[in-house]
Amino acid sequence: MIRLGTAWCALFMAITAATIADETTHKKGDFLTPSELAELGEKSKVSYASKVVKSGADWPAFNPPWLSKNGPAKETPFPVISRGADGSLSLSSFQLSAVAKRALNEAEPLFQANKYREALPIYLDAVAKDPNCYVLYLSIGDCYLFSGNPVAALESFEKAIELNPDDYHGHWFRASALLDMGRVEESRHSYAKALAMSPRNPSVLKAINTRSSRLGIRAREQLFHPQAMARPEGDTYVIYFVDTTYWWLYGLCKAVWLAEEGHRVELTGEAEHKWTNTEELECTAILLARYEGDRDGEEKAKEPQLDLLLEVLHAGQLGAFVNYEFGSRVSPDFSILLDDKSQEKVTQFVEQYVFQKE
């Protein structure tokens, strides 16, 4: 087992403090330092083992306990967030009226055939009968946009957002209209809002990057490529990692969360291994603490993705990174169920770190 010194424990505690300040899940106990994590692995009754690999392509498949056998949850169609008097949030799918369904069925083939001017009256007639259907306003806006009328399109998209601000499509489509009107900065912000609401969404990323020359930015499609993982193999928890101490520590942290019920209870109050941003925050903070020590010391480690994450951490945005990068892997609806302050932090994170200047 790799043993660690304690010279940089003060650095880790400073990093952890910045991380905790931006956390969105209540944390019961304190994060382990890298040294404490290594000590836990050595003294535990659980059996741990390590295997060095060349890259993530070399480790075996494994789905964590909290992930459904069918994979990540599917995106909720037409999502609507209900807000309770106690501040609680609940997610449901907007129910289309018979009028709206009929209009969509009739007009969609025309829209797909690029017959926007023929589809538009069908949507307009339907929305006159069902003025609270935001989905109809999205379709009306699309007809205007593809007919070369971004001003009318923007009005329709903003009406859709007014009726339902929780569907990222409204912000995405609004960004397209704003860009066609030459309002580039507003367009970038609206794209960032859409991407923050649906993190790593391939369609939104493609929309941004195909317009990169006009927007003046590109969007990073993936920020984090982990180089370590852990899984149970019989009675042993095996860590697969590229041959660096900081990635081994990241893998060990993942193994501890899998194996050590007491640690889960200490940090979350629950014995069951559910997904929590607390786990991701602790493991990422441990990774970055050791990486920063190695990078600035004699080992001269250099990984651009971790250099970027150090910037994120020192800017107090590690919680937003975890929500964007990991929460969305559990459920594509994760971000829209965050509170308003956390959602805004994710939007700021997208603008600062997902977007790159062209």
Buried (B, 14 or more C-beta within 10 A) or exposed (E): EEEBEEEBBEBBEEBBEBBBEBBBBEBEEEBBBBBBBBBBBEEBEBEBEBEEBEEBEEBEEBEBEEBEEEEEEEEBEBBBBEEEEEEEEEBEEBEBBEBBBBBBEBBBEBBEEEEBEEBBEBBBBBBEBBEEBBBBBBBBBBBBBBBEBBEBBBBBBBBBBEBBBBBBBBBBBBBBBBBBBEBBEBBBBBBBBBBBBBBBBEEBBEBBBEBBEEBEBBBBEEBBEBBBBBBBEEEEBBBBBBEBBBBBBBBBBBBBBBBBBEBBBBBBEEEEBEBBBBBBBBBBBBBBBBBBBBBEEEEEBEBEEBBBBBEBBBBEBBBBBBBBBBBBBBBBBBBBBBEEEBBBBBBBBBBBBBBEEE
